């Protein structure tokens, strides 16, 4: 999936502007990168448009441990959106990722997340 298609898909799915969709997508990817190992973040980055790959770079190998509430708080802080708004809209980012990357990659990411965060990504294969 090309960058413009990915952002348009997030914007449409969330019912938000392109600018907001870009902010939401990058914030979600940065936060996800903090929650998964560096190797897994690199694997995900390899399947995304080059404009988004840098948001998945992380200096440490280990994943940080945090739950859905913290995930939403971090995305909200990065976007300037309220937590309730982020909770509603972040699903559009993950729905688009389900279309943009292989199901095997999403399964690998899902395996590193607690149950509440796995729910954001959606059902496994």
C-alpha positions as CSV (number, residue, x, y, z in Angstrom):
1,X,0.0,0.0,0.0
2,X,1.3,3.4,-0.9
3,X,1.6,6.2,1.7
4,X,-1.2,8.3,0.2
5,X,-3.5,5.3,0.1
6,X,-2.7,4.4,3.7
7,X,-3.4,7.8,5.0
8,X,-6.6,8.2,3.0
9,X,-7.8,4.8,4.4
10,X,-7.1,6.0,8.0
11,X,-8.8,9.3,7.3
12,X,-11.9,7.6,5.8
13,X,-12.1,4.9,8.5
14,X,-11.8,7.4,11.3
15,X,-13.9,10.2,9.7
16,X,-11.1,12.7,10.2
17,X,-9.0,15.1,8.0
18,X,-5.9,13.9,6.1
19,X,-3.8,16.0,8.4
20,X,-5.3,14.4,11.5
21,X,-5.0,11.0,9.9
22,X,-1.2,11.6,9.4
23,X,-0.8,12.7,13.0
24,X,-2.8,9.7,14.3
25,X,-1.0,7.2,12.1
26,X,2.5,8.4,13.0
27,X,1.7,8.6,16.7
28,X,0.2,5.2,16.7
29,X,3.2,3.7,15.0
30,X,5.6,5.4,17.4
31,X,3.7,4.2,20.4
32,X,3.5,0.7,19.0
33,X,7.2,0.7,18.4
34,X,7.7,1.4,22.0
35,X,5.6,-1.6,23.0
36,X,7.2,-4.2,20.7
37,X,10.8,-5.3,20.3
38,X,13.1,-3.5,18.0
39,X,13.3,-6.5,15.7
40,X,9.5,-6.7,15.4
41,X,9.3,-2.9,14.8
42,X,11.9,-3.3,12.0
43,X,9.9,-6.1,10.5
44,X,6.8,-4.0,10.5
45,X,8.6,-1.0,9.0
46,X,9.9,-3.1,6.1
47,X,6.2,-3.7,5.0
48,X,5.2,0.0,5.2
49,X,5.7,2.9,2.9
50,X,9.1,4.6,3.4
51,X,7.4,7.8,4.7
52,X,6.3,5.8,7.8
53,X,9.3,3.6,8.4
54,X,11.2,6.1,10.5
55,X,8.4,6.2,13.0
56,X,9.1,2.6,13.9
57,X,12.8,3.0,14.7
58,X,13.7,2.6,18.3
59,X,17.1,2.6,20.1
60,X,16.4,-0.2,22.6
61,X,15.8,-3.9,21.8
62,X,13.4,-4.6,24.6
63,X,9.7,-3.7,24.5
64,X,8.3,-1.4,27.1
65,X,5.5,-2.9,29.2
66,X,2.3,-0.9,29.2
67,X,-1.4,-1.4,28.8
68,X,-4.1,-0.1,26.6
69,X,-4.7,3.0,28.8
70,X,-1.1,4.0,28.6
71,X,-1.0,3.3,24.8
72,X,-4.0,5.6,24.3
73,X,-2.5,8.3,26.6
74,X,0.7,8.3,24.6
75,X,-1.0,8.6,21.3
76,X,-3.3,11.3,22.7
77,X,-0.2,13.2,23.9
78,X,1.5,12.9,20.5
79,X,-1.6,14.0,18.5
80,X,-3.1,16.6,20.8
81,X,-6.4,14.6,20.6
82,X,-8.3,13.7,23.7
83,X,-8.0,10.1,24.9
84,X,-11.6,9.3,24.1
85,X,-11.2,10.6,20.6
86,X,-8.0,8.5,20.2
87,X,-9.7,5.4,21.4
88,X,-12.4,5.8,18.8
89,X,-10.0,6.6,15.9
90,X,-7.0,4.4,16.5
91,X,-8.9,1.4,15.3
92,X,-8.9,2.9,11.8
93,X,-5.0,2.8,11.9
94,X,-5.0,-0.8,12.8
95,X,-7.7,-1.7,10.3
96,X,-5.6,-0.1,7.6
97,X,-2.5,-1.9,8.9
98,X,-4.5,-5.2,8.5
99,X,-4.8,-4.4,4.8
100,X,-1.2,-3.1,4.4
101,X,0.9,-5.8,6.0
102,X,0.9,-9.6,6.0
103,X,-1.3,-11.4,8.5
104,X,1.8,-13.2,9.7
105,X,3.5,-9.9,10.7
106,X,0.4,-8.8,12.6
107,X,0.3,-12.2,14.4
108,X,3.9,-11.6,15.4
109,X,3.1,-8.2,16.8
110,X,-0.1,-9.4,18.5
111,X,1.9,-12.1,20.3
112,X,4.0,-9.4,22.0
113,X,1.0,-7.4,23.3
114,X,-1.2,-7.9,26.3
115,X,-4.8,-8.9,25.7
116,X,-6.3,-5.4,25.9
117,X,-3.9,-4.1,23.2
118,X,-4.4,-7.2,21.0
119,X,-8.0,-6.2,20.8
120,X,-7.0,-3.0,18.9
121,X,-5.2,-4.9,16.2
122,X,-8.1,-7.3,15.7
123,X,-8.6,-11.0,15.5
124,X,-5.7,-13.3,14.6
125,X,-5.6,-15.5,11.6
